[in-house]
């Protein structure tokens, strides 16, 4: 077993700072290990006690009979460094530091934390924490924790298949308690506190290799490491993450339009979508997703059939499907015909299928309707909605749903809108049947969308190319456009004008009307600075040249490109890697925020997917008499830009704004590049 897996597999646990004093934190793990029947060796460490709770104690972990698989350190922060030294000397592979008083308290605590982590790493010891509540492995009854959860009476302790890992110990074990209350069964609960050495994401990655794990659930506070995130996504296990800190953090990119639009949180959202990891917004949603992760059934597509005893529930379900990544199945004509023979005339056979409250007098309606939907190959997921059904009626519905799930192998989710007292045994019976249950259609559909997100086929995200050189710092717009042209990206014809007379000649070369731009080092937003003239003719060329030359640089003269749909495209560095951002351009770009993001490199065909995600994507298809834009050319620009920057070192922001998409082709009208060493005017 790996070092980290000792958190749930340890055959021997040392509790450093163990105590027999009632109420002491150092007593709780001793109580729990004994109470819940841990089968391994318990090694309390306390230099002032010969035994604790009837278990022989030792002055130091070095004095305890080895090997020691896991140490739980529960001493004051000032004594943790010595405990780390002792663990290293005893050959302990992994230690949980429950003690607080480290980086969470300020500069001095951070210094102490760095010191103990350096000691541990030098000695080959992995550290969980500090400032964490510990870890629990249900199967082996490893309770290396002081969480009050396990001090409560009648705590369910049957091993489950869900793994919870949380930076916040209180939140993590609180979520685990709610999971138990809702009938979910965690098998592993780990808190990682300050993530000073072993991170929550690293623990999740380790748990992904445990065959019994059906779903991985995490709460993160820090930006995850992209390498570990990719490895976790590639494990094949479904993952849902609750990441706090959705506030915008784009101030550092204020000089870059696309950088300002690609905040850290938006980038993380994009990365998780690319990797097939579900992101949730709160604990309730995390537990809803956990429930569907417990089910073994996976959909082969995203088409949903809704069968309901309530027209209102059906409408709510249909509403929830909109924008969720799911589709309402059209159902086959023969399915509708068959349903027409089953459903009462005042019901509905168009999806959602409303079998009405007649099911109370004719329970076979559920069986027969479900048989039709199971047989329809346009249906991948079934959501069954029923309301205020009680006692035997619910039992009959559950039996029908169980038989249908077993017969067809398709996931069936249940929205049972009604109090538990109406059918006290229903939650238990639905769980036993492997039918995830939710109180409302909306929650059931959100869970169904999460199930599809982790089930849908997804090509592996290509590995980022190693950096081979820095971005071309200090490149002027003409130089940058030359670079784009060399990469096969279309730019307007144009050149630098030497003087007023040459500017007139340049306009003539451009076809009689041109765009003039000031070329001044560091001037990114030329329009705001009065550095752009559009529609310049031979008659106005000299005056336009003089005005722009007065800004202190050269003057670029370019052809006037025909009208089209304007996009904004850019790449900037982030903590997760290089990020490509694309969206609708124009003056309202930042206000509307209609953009999509991808970590680079792109997969084949991903450029088209990015454009399709935009809320205003229909503009590319032509509206109000405008011709359709060349979406293929626009997607090609995204791929060529991604190829251009693939070997650039981090620390740059590339902005192409606008990229004008024409009826045929796409042209970069304006380009700017900044690096960390450059200041924007």
N, C-alpha and C positions, 0 to 999 in steps of 0.2 A: 504494500500500500504506500501511497505517497505521504509525505509529511503532513500535508493539509488534510488528508482524509482521516487523520487521527481525530479530528474534531467530531467525527461520528463513528469511528471504528476503534478507538483506543482500547487496548487491553489493560492499560494501567494509567491511572490519573493521579497526579500529585496536586494537592490543594495547598498552595503556599500561602500561609496566613490563615489556616484553618482554625476554627475556634469552637468551643463548646458553650460559650456564653449565649444565652437566649437573646434573640434579636440581632446578633452580630451578623454582618454580611458574610463573614468567613464561615459561619455555621450552615448557611443555606445550602451550598452545594453538597456538603456532607449529608445533611438531612435528605436531600433529593436523591442522591446516589443510593443511599440505604433504603429509602422509602419505595423507590420505583424498581428496585431489584437489579441494580447494575451488577453484572457477573464478573467484571474484571477486578483488578487489585486497586483498592483505594489507599492512597498514601498521603495522610495529612502531615503537613510540615508546620511545626510550631516549637521553637526551642524551649518553651516554658511548660510543655505538656508531654507526658509520657504516652498518653492515649487521648483520643477525642471520640466521644460517642461510642466507646468500646473498641475503637480501631487503633492499633499501635501508631504512634506519631513519631516523627523524626526531627532532629534539630535543623537539618538542611536537606534539600533534595539530593545533595551529594551523599547523604547517609542512608537514603532510602534504597531498598533492594531494587536493582534494575532488572530489565530495562524499563525506563519511564517513557511512555508514548506521548503523553500530553501533560503539560503543567498549566494549572490555573493560578495566576499570580494575583493575590488579593491583599497586598500590603500598601502602606502609604507610598506616595510617589517618590519620596526621597529614598526609599529602600528598594525600589524596583531595580535599579542598576545592579545592586548586589545580588538580587534574586536572578537576574539575567546571567551574571557571571557564574552563579551556582548551576543554573540549567545547562550552560555551555559545558562546564566541567563534568556534569553528570551525563552528557551526551543526549540530552532531551532534544528531540527534533522540532517540536513546535510548542509554543507557549501562548496562552491567552492572557493578556494584561487587562484585568478588569479595572485596575486602579485609574482614577481620574487625576487631574492636575497637570496635564501636559499641554499640547498645542492648543487645545480648546480654551486654555486660560490666558494665553498671551505669549509674549516674546520669551520670557524665562522658561515657561512650560514647553515651548517649541524647542528651545535649546536642549532641555533635558530629554525630550522625545528623540531628537536627532542623536543624542549620545547613546541612548539605550538601543536604538535601532542599529547604529554603527557597531556596537558591541555584539549584538545578536548576529548580524550578517558576518562579521569577522569570525564568529564561532560556529557558523553553519546552522544557526537557530532561526526558524521562521517565527514571526511574531504576528499575532492577531490583536488588534487594538492599537494603543491603549484606549481607555475610556469606553469599554464595551461591556455588555451584560453576559457574553459567553455564547456557548453553542450547545445544541441538543441533537442527538441522533436517536430516534425513537426505537429503531429495530434493535440496537445494541444497548439501549437504555443508558446512553452516555448523556449525563446531565451536568456538563461543566458550566454551570450558570448559577446566578443568584436571583434570577427573575422571580418576582412574587407569583407569577402565573402558576408555578408548580407547588406553591404552598397552599393554594386554594383546595377546598374539598371537592372530591369527585371530578378531577380533571381527566377528560378522556385521554387515554394514552395508547390507543391502538395505532401501530405503525401505518402511515399512509404513503402516498406516492408524490406528494408535492414538496418542493424545497423552497423555503423562504430564506433569503439572505438580505440583511439590512445594515446599512451604516449606523443607523439609529437603533440602539438596542431596545429602548422603551417602545418605539414605534413598531419595530419588527415583532417583538413578542406580543405587543398589543394587537397587531394584525393577526398573529397566530391564534390569539385567544378568540378573536372574532371569527376566524375560520372554524375553530372548534365549535363555537356556538351555532354556526350555520351548517354544521354537519360535514364540513370539509375535514380532511385528515392530512396534516403535514407529517412528513417523515423526517425532515431535517429543518432546523431553525438555527441560523448562525447570525450573530451580530459582529461587525468588524470595527465599530467605533471610528477612530481617527484614520483608519486605513494607512497607518504609518509604514507598514511593510506589505503584508498580504492584504489585497483589496477585496471588496465585496464582489467585484466582477471576476477576480481570480478564483474565489471560492465557488461562484456559480459555474465557472468553466470546469472546475474539478468535479462538481456534482453532476455535470452533464454526462460524465462518463460512468455514472452509477446506473446500472441497467434498470433498476426499479423506479427511477425517477420518471414521472410522466409529464411534469411541468416545472419550470424554473421561474421564480418570482423574486424580483429584487427591488429594494429601495436604495437609490443612490443620491448623494449630495454633490460629489465631485464629478468633473467631466471624465468619462470613461476612457481608458486606453484603447485606441482603435484596433491594435493588434489582438488584444484579448477579446474585444467585442466581435471581431471577425471570426476568431476561433470559436467563440460561444455560438455564434450564428451557424457556423459550419458543423456544429455537433449533431444536428438533426433533432434536438429536443426543443419543444416549444418554449419560448421565453417571453415574459412580460416584465417591463420595467416601469417603476414609478420614479421619475427623476424630478427632484425639487429644483427651484430656482429658475422659473420661466421668465424672469425679468430680462429685459433687453440689455445686452452687454456689447453693443456695437460702437461705443464711443471712439474706440481706437481706430475705427475705419471711417471716421466722419468725412474724410476727404474723398472717399470712394463711394459712388452711388451703390454699386452692387455689394460692397463691403458693409455698408450701412444696412442694406436689406437682408444680408445674411448674418443675422445675429447668431451667437453661439447656440441658443436654444433651437432656432430654426434649422441650423446645420445638424444638430443632434437628431431632430425629428426626421430629416431627410436621410441621415445615415441609418437610423433604425428601420425606416421603410425599405431602404435598399437591401438591408440584411434580413428582412423578414422577422424583425423583433417588434412585438406589440408595445406601444407606449401608452400608459394609462395616466389619468389625471388625479385619481384619489384612491384611498384604500378600498372603498366600496367597489370601484371598477376593477381593481386588482383582484379582489376576491371573486367577483363575477367571472373574470377571465380564468381564475384558478379552477372554478367549478367546471368549466368546459374543457380545461386541460386534463381533468381527471378522466374524461371519457376517452375510450380507445378508438372511437369512430372518427374518421377524418373525411372531409368532403373532397370530391374530385373536381369540383367547380364552385362557382359562386352564385348559382341560381337557386332561389329560395321559393318554396311553396308554403303558404300559410293556410292552415286549416283552423277554423275557429267556431265557437258556439256563440260568439258575440260579434255583430257587425262592427261595433265600435273598436273592439280589439283588433279586428282585421285592418281597419283604416289606420290605426296607430302603428301597426306593424308595417304596413306599406309605406307610411311616412318615414319610419325609421330606416327603411332600406335605402331611401333616396340619399345619395352622397356617402354611403357607408362602404362602398367597394363591393357591395352585393347587388344582385339583380332579382327582380320579381320574375319568376319563370312564367313564360307565356302559356305553358301547358300544351300538350299535343291535342289536336282536334278530337281524337278518339278518347282522350282522357276526359275532356269536357263533356263529350257525349255520354260516357259512362257515369260521370258525376251527375249529369242531368237525370239519370234514372234513379239516383240515390238521394240527392239533396231535395228537401221540400221545395215546392214552387216558390215560396216566399224567401228562400235562401239565395245563395249565389254560387255559381260554378266557375266564374272567372276568378282567377287568383287575385286576392285571398278567397278561399273556399269557405263559405259560411254555411255550416250544417244546421245552424240555429239551435235554440233551446229544445227542439224536438228530440235531441239526443237523450234528454232525461226520460222520455217515454220509450225511446227506441235506441238503446245503447249500441246496436249494430251499425248505426250511422258512422261512428268513429272507425270501426273495423273496416267497413267497406270503402269509405273515403280514403283511408290511409293505404289500403291495398292498391287503389288506383294511383295514388301519388308515388308510392314506392316503385311501381312498375314504369312510371314515366321517366324516360331517360333525359328529359329536360330539367329534372329536379335533382339538385345535389344536396340540399339541406331542407329539412322540414321544421317549421316552427308551429307548434300546436298551442292555441290560446283558448283557455276556458275561464269562466268567471263564476264566483260564488256557488260553485258546485260543492256538495257536502257528502260526507260519509260514503255510502255504497256507490254513489254516482262517480265519485272520484276514483274509487277502487276499480270500477269498470273501465274508466278512461285510462288509468295507468296500465291496466292489463292490455288494453288495445295498443297503446303506445309501445309497450315492451315487446309485444309480438311483432309489431311492424318493424321496430329497430332490429330485432333478431333476424327477421326475414330479409330485409333489404340491405342491411349494413350501412345505411345512410345515417348521418347524425340527425337526431331529433332533439330539439330543444323545446322546453315547455314554459309557457308564460301562464302561471296559475294566479290569477288576480282574485284573491280572497284570503281571509284570515286563516291562520293555521288551526284555530279552534273549530273551523268548519270540517276539517279533515285532518285530525292530529297525526295520522300515520302517513299522510301523503308524502311529506319530505323524505321520510325514511324509505318508503317504497320506491319513490322516483330515483333516489340515490342507488338503491339496490339494483334497479333496472338499468343503471348507467344513463339516465336521462337528466341532463342538467336542467335545473328548475330556477325560474326567476319570477318576481312578483308582477312584472309589467312587460308588455311586448317590446318596449324600447330597450330595456336592459337585456332581454333575450336576444334581440337583433344585434346589439353591440357586441355581445359575447360571440354570436355567430360570425360577425365580421372579423373578430380577433382569431377565431378558429380558422377561417379561410386565410387570413394573413399569414399564419404560421404553417399552413398546409399547402399553399399554392406553389407550384414549381417555380423555381427562381434560379437562373444561371448564377454560378459563383461569381462574386465580385472580383474583378481582376486585381492582382497585387499592384500597388503603386510602384512606378519605375524609380530606381534610385536616382537621387539628384546628381547631375553631372556638371552643373554650373549655375551661377546666379542669373537672375533675370537681368536684362540689359538696362541697368540703371542709367538714368539721365537721357534716355532715348526721347527725341522730339517726336511730334506726331508724324512728320514725313518719314522719319527713320523707322518708327513703329509700324507704319503702314507698309513700308517696304518689306519688313519682316513678315507681316501678315500675307502680303502678296506672294512671297516666296513659299509660304505654307499652303498656298492654293486658296486663300480667302480673298474674295473680290473686294477691291477698294476703288474709289473714284479716280479717274484719270486726272492728273494734276502735277504741279511742280512749284517750286519756290520762285517768286518773281524778284528779279534783281533790282528793278527801279520802276518808276511810274510808267515809262514807255514799255518796258518788258511786261508790266501787268496788263496793259492793253493787248499786247500780243498773246498773252496767256489766255485772256478771255476769248479772243478770236479762236485759239486752238481748242478751247472748251466748247465751242459751238455757239458763241455769241452771248451766253448768259452763264454766270459762274458764281461760285461761293468763295469768298475771301476769308481767311482765318489768320489771326495773329499766332505766330509761333514764338512763344516766350517760355523759357525754362521755368518749370514749376507751376505754370498757369494751367490748371486742369479744367476749370469751369469757365470756358472762354465766353460763352454767351452772357453770363452774369457780369463779366468784366468789360463788356462791349467789344469783344474781340472777334466778332463774326459779322459778316455782311452776306446776305443771301440775295440772289437775283441781280448781281452786278453785271452791267453791260459795258461795252467798249467806251461809252460816253461817261460812265461813272467810275471807271476803273482807276483813274489817276487819283481822284479824291479819296476813294476807299483805301487805296494803297497808302496814301499819306496818313490817314487817320489810324490805320492799324500799325503802321511802322512806328508811329509815335509811342506805342506801348513798349518799345524797346527791344523788339526782336524782328524776325523775318516775317514774310507774308506768303502764305500758301494759297495758291489759286487752283480750284478743283472744278470739274464739270458739275453741273446741276443735275442731280439724279431725279428721275421721275418719281411721282408719288407712289406710296405703298404702305404697308403696315410696319410700324416701327417697333423693334424689340430692343431691350437692353440685355447685354450679355457680358459676363465678367467672371474672373477667377480671382480668388484671394486665399491666403493662407489661414488656417484655423488650427485649433488644438487637435482636431481629428484628421487633419491633412488638407490638401488642396481641395477647394470647393468651387464648383461651377454654379453660377446663378444665371437664370434666364427668365425674362418676363416681358410684359408689354412696356414699351418705352413711351416717351412723351413727357409732358410737363408734370403729369400726375403720378409718375412712377412711384415715388416714395410714399405719396398719400394713399394710393390704392394698394400698394404692396402685393400686386398680382404677380408673384414670382414663384419659381420652383428651384430647388437646389439638389445637387448631386455631389457626392464625394467622387473625386477622380481616382483612377481612370474610369471612363464610361464603358459600359458594355455595348456591343453592336446593337443598333436600334434604339438605344436609350435616349438619343437626342429627340426622336419623334415622341417618345413617352413624356419627356419633359414638357414639350410644347402642348401636348394633349392635356396636361394637368392644369394649365392656366385657366382661370375663370373666364377670361376673355378669348379663349382659343377660337371661338366661332368667328372672330374678326378675320382670322386667316382664311376662312372659307368664303369670304366675300359677303358683305351686308349692304343693304340700301343701294343696290345697283353697282357696287364696287366689284371689280374682278377678284376671283380667288387668288390668294397669294401662294407662292411656291414653297409649300411646307417642307418638301424634300430638301430644297436648297437651304432653308433655315436650319433644319436638323443637321445638315452637312456642315454648316458653319460651327455648330456646337462641337461636333466631333473633331473638326480640324483645329479649333481652338484648344480642345483638350489635348490633342497630340502635340501642339506647339509647345505647351507649358510643361509637358510631362517630366522633363528632366531639370526644370528650374528648382533651385533651392527655395525653401520657405522664406517668407518675409516680403512678399510683393502683393500688389493689387492691380489687376488688369481690368480696364473698363472699355467696353465697346458700346458706345451709346450716342446715337442710335445705330442699330443694324436695320437697314430698310429692306424689307422683304417685298420683292416685286412680283409681277405676274410670272416672270421667269427670272430666277436668280435671286440672290440676296447680297447686299453691298454694305460694308462697314463704312459709315459716314464719318464717325469720329472715334478716335482711339486715344487712350491715356494709360500710362503705366507709372505707378509709384512704388518705391521700395522703402524699407524701414529707415534707410539713411537719407531719404529725401523729404523735404518739407513742401507741402502744397501751398500755393498762394491763394 
